[in-house]
Amino acid sequence: MSRTFLAALAIGAVLGFGWAARAADETVATVGDKKITRAQLEDEVRAKLIEIENQRYDALREGLDGMVAQELLKREAAARGTTAEALTAEEIDKKTPEPSDQDIQKVYEENKSQLGGQTLEQVKPRIVQYLKGQKQEERRTAFIEELKKKYPTTVSLKPPVVNVAAAGRPERGGKNASVTIIEFSDYQCPFCQRAEDVVEKVMSTYGDKVRLVYRNYPLPFHPRARPASEAAACANAQGKFWEYHSKLFHGDGLEAEKLKTYADQVGLDRKKFDECLEKKPFTAEIDKDVKDGEKAGVTGTPAFFINGRMLSGAQPFEKFKEVIDDELASSKKSS
């Protein structure tokens, strides 16, 4: 088999495209004597195909979860001699706690700058409705999980998985963890900065159960992102990557002098650091991160691959938890 055919076959296997292997060498266009094959076309738009397949899986999983929940509620209602609606009211609606004043105040403070000067009393009904909806969904999820234990339930729908290498990049967490998160990020990206708090919560919650690998993806329209990536690589050469990484995301700027100030703050050898910044020995390494990210379907930052399952954008902790818990459960079953 040709290498082009094998590449297309691999893409089809990962993404679940049934036609990929069958038609990899099919000619889809000609320009003069130049033929464009389906495999070449798929490679050209691979990032978009991965995005579409992820969206397809999300839609299927959401629908499947709804069908499973509906069947579980139906079975439990029959066992109790009631209806699914009455069961929902009894086990979910009545058991959903009212939001506390502390929770209401917290939401108000976190969103105060976007409320146009409205007082807490003015927006309180909306905040209560929002929080109650959240708590109701949490209670529903918990009850469905209880029912899954009573009525054995298996879900065999598999998510799309993209093979992304750690490539020897900086990592933290458990070296032998069953869950690996590979992050592609940009130090000048505000969404990446926001995601850092979620990443920290993930690591503190799961500890050695998770391994985090950081790979650079400086966007071309962020002029300070690449110098920051180069500086972080120089810090890594002195064994201080994560300390420096934190300064880049939580410091007060990415100007050239700031990069050097952060080096002093984390205790780097300034002479070596300055020489490293000037010579840029890690340019090829950063270029490879970007290229590998593009091949994996990264179109913006941040992008996370949890055991190959893609999470794109600054997602909430709950989204990470959902995927990580699923992967941990799968790992436990397989062992």
N, C-alpha and C positions, 0 to 999 in steps of 0.2 A: 504494500500500500504506500501511497505517496505521503509525505509529511503534511501536505496541505489537507489531504483527506483525513488523516489522523487528528489534526488540529480541530477540524470541523466536527469529527466524531466525538472528541472530548467535550467540545462546547455543547453538543446535543445531549450528551450523557449528563452533564452537570445541570443544564437548564431544562431538560425534559422535552426538547423539541423532537418529536417523533420522526420528522422528515429530514433532520440534519444529516444523519449517516447515509440515508437513501439517496440524497441528491447533492452531496457535497461537490461533486465535480461537474454538475449541471451548468451549462453556459446560460447566464441570465442576460447578457448583453455583449455586443461586439462593436468595436470602433475600428474600422479598417480591418487589419489582421489581428488586432488585439482582442482577446476574449476575456470577459470578466465572469468568473465562476461564482456559484452560490457561496462556496466556502470563503472566497475573498470578500464578498459582500457582507457575509455574517461577521467576519473579522473586523470589517470597517465600522459596523454599527453594533459591535458587541456590547458596549456599555448600555446602549438603549435597549437591547434585547434583555439584558440582565435586569434592568429597571422594570421592564414590562412583565417579565416572569415573576419578579418579586411582588408586583402589584396583583398579578393573577393569583399567586399563592395567598396573599393577604385576603383577597375577596373570597377564595375558596375556604380558607380557614375560618373566617368570620361566619360564613354561611354554615359550615359544618358545626362549629361551636354552638350556633343557635339551634340547629336541628338536634344535636345531642342534648342540650339543656331542655328543649321542649319534650323530648322523649323521657328524660329522667323525671321531670315534673309530672308528666302524664302517669308514669308508673307509680310514683309516690302518692299522687292524688288518689289513684285507684286503690292502693293499699290502705289508705286512710278513709276511704269511702267519701271522698269529697271531689271538688273540681280543681283543675290546675290554677284557675283564677283565684279561688278561695285559699288554696295552698300558698300561692304567691303573696297574697295579702297577709296571711298569718305568719309565714316564715321570713318574709323579706321586708314588706312594708312596715309591719308592726315592730320588727326587730331592728329597724334602722334608727340609730340614735340621732337626736337633734344636735346640730352643730353647737359647740361650746362658744361662749363669748370670746374666749382666747383664740379659737380658730377663726372666728369672724374678724377679730381685730387684726390677726396676722395676715389674712388675705387682703384686708383693706390697706394695711401698711405696705405690703408688697406691690400693690397696684395703684397706690395713691397718686403717683406722678402721671398716670394715664386717665385719671378720673375727672380731669378738668375742674378741680376745686370743689367737687361734691363732697358733702360731709358723710360720715359713717351712717348716720340715720337715713340719709337720702338713698344710699346704695345698699343698705343692710338687707332689704328683702331679696335683692338679686344675689347677694353673697350667700344668704341662707339657702336659696334655691339651688345655687351652684354646689355648695358643700353637701347639701342633702342628697343631691343627685350622685355625687361622688361616693358618699357613704352607702347609698342604696345599691350602687353597682358593686361596691366591696362586699356588702352582705350577700348579694345575689351570687357573686363568684364563690364566696365561702360556702354557701348552701349547696351550690351545684357540686363543689368538691366533696362535700359530705355525702351527697347522693351517689357520686361516682364510686365511693367506697362501699356503699350498700348494694349498688347494682354495678358489678364489674364492667368497666368501660375501657375500651382501647381505641386509640386514634392512630391510624396507619398512614395518614396523609403526610407525605414527606416535603419539607421545605426545600427550595432551591439552595444549593450550596456552591460557593465559588472557592476554588483552591487559591489561597493567598499565603505566601511564604513569610516567615518572620524575618528572613534575610539577615539574621545576626544583629538586628537593631536593638536598642535599649529595651529592657523588659523588667518587670517587677511582678511580685506575687509568687504563687507556687510554681516552681520549675517543672514539677510533674503533674500540674493541674489538669483535670479532665476538660476544662473549658479554657480556650485561648481567645482573647479579644485582640484583634489587630486594628489599631486606630490610625487612620490617615487624617492629618490635621495641619492647620495653618496658624502660626502664632499671631497673625494680624487679623484673623477672622473673629468677629464678635460672637458668632454662634459657637465657635470652637471654645472660646473663653467661657461661655455659658455652660457648655457641655462638661468642662473640667470639674465643676462641682458635682455633677452627676457621676462622673467617672470615679471621683474620690469616694462618693457614697457607695458605689459598686464595690470598690476595693476594700473599704472598711467593713462592708456587710459580708462579703464572701471570703475575704482573707486568702489563704493558700488554695482555695478551691478554684481560683481564677488566676490566669496569667495574662498580664497586659503587655502588649508590644506596641511601641510608638514608631510610626513611619511618617516622614515628612511629605506634605503635599502643598507647598507654597503656591498660592494662586498668582497668575501673572499680573493681575491688577492690584496686588498688594505689594508695593515696592519694598516694604520692610520685612516681609515674611521670609524671603530667602536668606538675607543676612542673619536673621534670627535663627533660622534652621542651621546655618553654618556655625554660628556661635554655640548653639546647643551641641552640635557634633564635636566642637573643640572642647567643650566642657566634659562631654562623654569620654574623650580621649584621656582626661585626667580623673576619670571615675566619679564625676559629680553631675551626671546628666539630670537626674530627677530633681535635684536641688535647684539647678539652673533653669530647668524646664518650668518649675513652679514660679520662679522669678519672672520669666518671660510672659506668663499668662496673668500673673497677679501683681506685676510691677506697675510703674507709672510711665511706660513708654518703651519704644523699640528703637529709639535713635541710637546712632553709633556709640555715643558716650555712655548711654544707658547700658548698652551691652557690656561695656567694660566695667561699669559700676557694679553690675550684677556679678561679674566675675570676682571682684574683690569681696563682695558680700558673702559668696558661698565658699570663699577660701581657695580660689584657683591660683596657680602660679601665673602671675600677670605677664611675665616675659614670654612664656610658652604660649599663653592664650593669645596675646597680641600677634605673635608670629603666625600662629595658626589662622587667625582671622585674615591676615594679609595674604598668606599663601593659598588659602582655600583648598586644602587637600581632600575635602569631602564632597566636592562638587559632583563627581560621578555618582557617588552614593545617593545624594539627594535626587539627582536626575533619574536614577533607577527606581527610587521610591515613587516618583511621579509617574514614570512609565508603567510600573507594576500596578499602581492604583488605577490608571486609565484602563489597563487590560482587565482589571477586576470589576470595572463598571463605575468607578468613582467619577462623578461629574461635578461635585462640590464638596465642601467641608462643613462639619466633620463627617467622616464615614467610618463605620465600625463593622468588622466582620467577626461575629461570635461563632467560633467553630465553622467559619465559612458562611454563616447566615448574615446577610447584610442588613444593617440598620443605618439609614441615611439621615443626616441632619442632627440637630440638637434635641434628641429624644428625651422624654422624662424617665426617671428611674424605673417606673413601672414597666416600660417597654423592655428595658434591659433585663429586669427581673423575670419577666415572662419567658424570654428566650433562654436566659441562663438556667432557670429552674427546669425548663424543658430539656435542655442539654444535659444537665446533671442527672435528671431522672432517666434519660436514655442511656447515659453512661453506666448508671447503677444497674439497669436491666441487663445490659450487655455483659457486665462483669459477673 
